[in-house]
């Protein structure tokens, strides 16, 4: 994966570090791969002002596909379908993964079910 020259990849570990990411002149994109650490997801969402009902939808992998528009954010839940080779049948296996996206004017947060 090629990252543009102006992009930076960081792994913030604290609430102040997350808040600092929001305080920039560029768009911040944070991807969370794996939904097992609900506390970390809540921390990221709080730092970016994600609506509490959206946080519930992020961690509910059995929820329906939906889109919600808030005054300063767009929130989308969808299923990402991928094909994985299957040794037993020699036919690809279709896998549906829960994905949630929260986007505001200066951030994009993506949450993927699979780590």
Buried (B, 14 or more C-beta within 10 A) or exposed (E): EEEEEEEEEEEBEEEEEBEBBBEEEEEBEBEBEEBEEEEBBBBBBBBBEBBEEBBEBBBEBEBEEEEBEBEEBEBBBBBEEEEEEEEEEEEEEEEEEBBBBBBBEBBBBBBBBEE
